[in-house]
């Protein structure tokens, strides 16, 4: 029986994770544990998220869709330096749509006042 693209993606996440916990992978990818766990249970992420995962994992996007039984798991790269972490945060912030950014700033101001 042929695997679906979602099953292959899920298998690649599990293979890439190796001996690491889901928590460690979620932390490495900068996503909540619940989000990472959903991906491993078959919830397929958006295209932009797939690009982000590949970039953080330092693997080609296509590798996320290759049959995991045909290759060895990729090693987890070393943790990012503070400068690299800031670059990732800047990219994430720049990706926020302007209307959402305004809503987030308004919510922050409300929290700051309380």
Secondary structure, DSSP 4 states (H G I P E B T S, - for coil): -PPPHHHHHHHHHHHHHTTS-HHHHHHHHTS-HHHHHHHHTTPPPPHHHHHHHHHHHTS-GGGGGS-GGGSPPPPPPPPPPHHHHHHHHHHHHHTS-HHHHHHHHHHHHHHHH-
